[in-house]
Amino acid sequence: MQNIEAFKAFLSKPQRVVITTHHKPDADALGSSLALASYLKKKGHQVHVITPTDYPDFLRWMAGNDEVIIYNENQQDHCAALVADATLIFCLDFSSLDRINELGAEVRESKAKKVLIDHHLEPEDFADFVKWTTEAAATAELIYELIYDLGDESLIDKSIAESLYAGIMTDTGSFHHPNTTKNVFRVCGELVGLGADTARVSKLIYDSNSVDRIKFIGFALSERLTVIPELRTAYFVISADDLKKYHSRTGDTEGLVNYALSIEGIIFAAVIIDRTEAIKMSFRSIGDFSVNTFARKHFEGGGHKNAAGGKSDESLEKTVSKFEALLKDYKKELTTTIVEYAD
């Protein structure tokens, strides 16, 4: 954060703080939000965490979860009042206000000072204070650095450390992705030193599956996976009926796209899901093929070079047809992309 001293001075007085994060929060979004909230409360600020939607049950172990306010029809007025009354609003793990749905307009109109902390491409210019870089693997990495830069590393306790570790662990794909840098290991090492139990966090995140979710994954792998070797592409198409059949809950489809990307020779993977209100899409890639560009250009989305999302307001069938047609347009890029790994 370039104006860290001005920000530190602003935080020297008690503030009414709202922390919000993107639609369908993942471990990085929620972990960053709850860790920051816990830290700010220790500093004497009044803090509320508001999420635009619900989030997976396997994240509810994080300290502070019981106080999260989910923006829905029963809480809209309450959330609006908190945003309007806030003197400081943190926007974590998203680059534009449309990523927080109806909350976006309320945050934009608020007279509060706004802070953007994020690592996604092309951030919207709306914040008074910004800590942003695409070189960070996770927003949780940036939250740790912010607390450190403010001179308050001693305030990071076990619960804060574990929430931040969860965000970094998941956004690096358990340290598998190319965004796993030297700084990632340095920060995680510090978090372990501050009390983070890595085995516990991994167990809570990855080993809390319901029987329905395991059966759904098996069904998706056997019945809904399409592989196109000549285009180095694999993708899942999941209907609303599929989700209903397996009693799908928020988070049950998370990580499915990685199964497609794990296939030998595949560099582009997608999951296309009928969420009824819209068709939601997740994209992953290996090497120089930019799914961020693909999502922004064709499916009103974006994200990172190798991990992005998108959506479509057309039917599932039309969306899949459009996607398959686009693959042919990108044939040269898909077939010539070089992926190199050291022996």
Salt bridges, closest charged atoms under 4 A:
ASP26 OD1 - HIS22 NE2 3.58
ASP28 OD2 - HIS119 NE2 3.61
ASP54 OD1 - LYS24 NZ 2.67
ASP57 OD1 - ARG60 NE 2.96
ASP57 OD2 - ARG249 NH1 3.05
GLU67 OE1 - LYS41 NZ 2.45
ASP85 OD2 - ARG16 NE 3.10
ASP93 OD2 - HIS22 NE2 3.03
ASP93 OD1 - HIS119 NE2 3.23
ASP118 OD1 - HIS120 ND1 2.59
GLU122 OE1 - ARG296 NH1 3.59
GLU124 OE2 - ARG108 NH1 2.80
GLU145 OE1 - LYS131 NZ 3.86
ASP149 OD2 - LYS131 NZ 3.89
ASP152 OD2 - LYS43 NZ 3.14
ASP157 OD2 - LYS42 NZ 2.87
GLU162 OE2 - LYS158 NZ 2.89
GLU162 OE1 - ARG200 NH1 2.51
ASP171 OD2 - HIS119 NE2 3.42
ASP242 OD2 - ARG224 NE 2.81
ASP288 OD1 - LYS305 NZ 3.16
